[in-house]
Amino acid sequence: MLFATGICLLLFIVRCCMIGKVERAGIYVNIFLAWIPYIVALLIDGMLDNKRTKSWVLWLLLLIWLLFLPNAAYIITDLTHWRKDKILPVWYDWIFISAIAWVGLFLAFLSVQILQFHIAKKHGALHSWCFVLLALSASSFGIYVGRFFRWNSWDALIRQNRMFGGFEAMMEPATQWNIASFCAAFTVFSLMVYVMLHAVSHTRLEAELASEEDK
């Protein structure tokens, strides 16, 4: 993922050199936000096996993870920023934005997979997949309010007043229908990609275990 993030940085630098100015830096900054849930998931992963870890610390980290999880998959909606440029070829921006979107999406799914592994180990596969479905659904809702209401994870922590104005709009039937349809569609899309990623990693794990048994 560091390598992929570096490739995106290279694409961004080349883009700036080609047009002679810094533009769309906000799209690239989103990658650094996408790293937050992944890093938090790694912290939780390291603390779960430590008996000295306080339960409230784990719950706090889990809350932070859930708040920032939509930032990672949100990047895929940055494809809406695609537009023709007089200087750049059309295909370059398409590759640039798509690369950033996929890095964000995979950072989100890797963080979910880390936590799913622990839930499966302690509570079984069924509970772990229920967790995945709930996490992806919550992330889809977070992506919707981020894209259409312009909320972000920081608002829930330091600017709650900014969020109150949007609650009234959510009560409108048309808005509720848009939220439900978007969340359903994005959750199905996310689950599709996540299952493919899970299948690849699971197949590799089985191959490694089989190799160890042969030895």
Buried (B, 14 or more C-beta within 10 A) or exposed (E): EEEBBEEBEEBBEEBBEEBEEEEBEEBBEBBEBBBBBBEBBEBBBEBBEEEEBEEEEBEEBBEBBBBBBBBBBBBBBBEEEEEEBEEBEEEBBEEBBBBBBBBBBBBBBBBBBBBBBBBBEEEEEEEBBBBBEEBBBBBBBBBBBBBBBEBBBEBBEEEEEBEEEBEEEEEEEEBEEBBEEBBEEBBEBBBEBBEEBBEEBEEEEEEEEEEEEEE
